Amino acid sequence: KNQVEQSPQSLIILEGKNCTLQCNYTVSPFSNLRWYKQDTGRGPVSLTIMTFSENTKSNGRYTATLDADTKQSSLHITASQLSDSASYICVVSRNAGNMLTFGGGTRLMVKP
Amino acid sequence: EAEVAQSPRYKITEKSQAVAFWCDPISGHATLYWYRQILGQGPELLVQFQDESVVDDSQLPKDRFSAERLKGVDSTLKIQPAELGDSAMYLCASSPRTGRTQETQYFGPGTRLLVL
């Protein structure tokens, strides 16, 4: 069964600290993996997208890693800001890339 | 920057009533998706359009849900009759049809539905 599991479900950190979110998947055949940020009451916004051959990709303070052998990905947030408070969703594509499986998300809260 | 538009942003209705949501994708995007997102969970695909044709509606509860994209541009999702369990965020997304596997889906702000 094609599944995407994220951990932790929720996380609270202090402003300025770093954090890492995890994503494990069993989706096959793998096409690409994306991380989305979803602010409360808003639609998801793409942060990064990685294909099979990419191990890491950065977008400002966000750095995503991918280990296609172990089917794991992580999203590292550096020097967190209050505006980073949101849900972060891991999405894995299969086949031609438009068949998506969504993780349940990690809800991050950054406190001052 | 072009965005996916959705309306209304919020909708409160009583069970057994009919509701309709509208989505206008980014101009030129051939693929349009409707998702349902229950609070605390990831989005679940309801229906996918390629131009005006339905590509995937396997997860759409067809006894009460319907979706159309008559001219291959904007789309409407309807629920009739609404049930309490339909309370959720309904997200619309679009993507260009370029054939690249790295196409990103661009999401609209969503319509939050509450069924009383």
Boltz contact constraints between the chains, C-beta under 6 A:
constraints:
  - contact:
      token1: [A, 31]
      token2: [B, 101]
      max_distance: 6.0
  - contact:
      token1: [A, 32]
      token2: [B, 102]
      max_distance: 6.0
  - contact:
      token1: [A, 42]
      token2: [B, 109]
      max_distance: 6.0
  - contact:
      token1: [A, 43]
      token2: [B, 91]
      max_distance: 6.0
  - contact:
      token1: [A, 43]
      token2: [B, 107]
      max_distance: 6.0
  - contact:
      token1: [A, 43]
      token2: [B, 108]
      max_distance: 6.0
  - contact:
      token1: [A, 43]
      token2: [B, 109]
      max_distance: 6.0
  - contact:
      token1: [A, 43]
      token2: [B, 110]
      max_distance: 6.0
  - contact:
      token1: [A, 44]
      token2: [B, 107]
      max_distance: 6.0
  - contact:
      token1: [A, 46]
      token2: [B, 104]
      max_distance: 6.0
  - contact:
      token1: [A, 49]
      token2: [B, 102]
      max_distance: 6.0
  - contact:
      token1: [A, 89]
      token2: [B, 42]
      max_distance: 6.0
  - contact:
      token1: [A, 97]
      token2: [B, 101]
      max_distance: 6.0
  - contact:
      token1: [A, 102]
      token2: [B, 42]
      max_distance: 6.0
  - contact:
      token1: [A, 102]
      token2: [B, 43]
      max_distance: 6.0
  - contact:
      token1: [A, 103]
      token2: [B, 42]
      max_distance: 6.0
  - contact:
      token1: [A, 104]
      token2: [B, 41]
      max_distance: 6.0
  - contact:
      token1: [A, 104]
      token2: [B, 42]
      max_distance: 6.0
  - contact:
      token1: [A, 105]
      token2: [B, 42]
      max_distance: 6.0
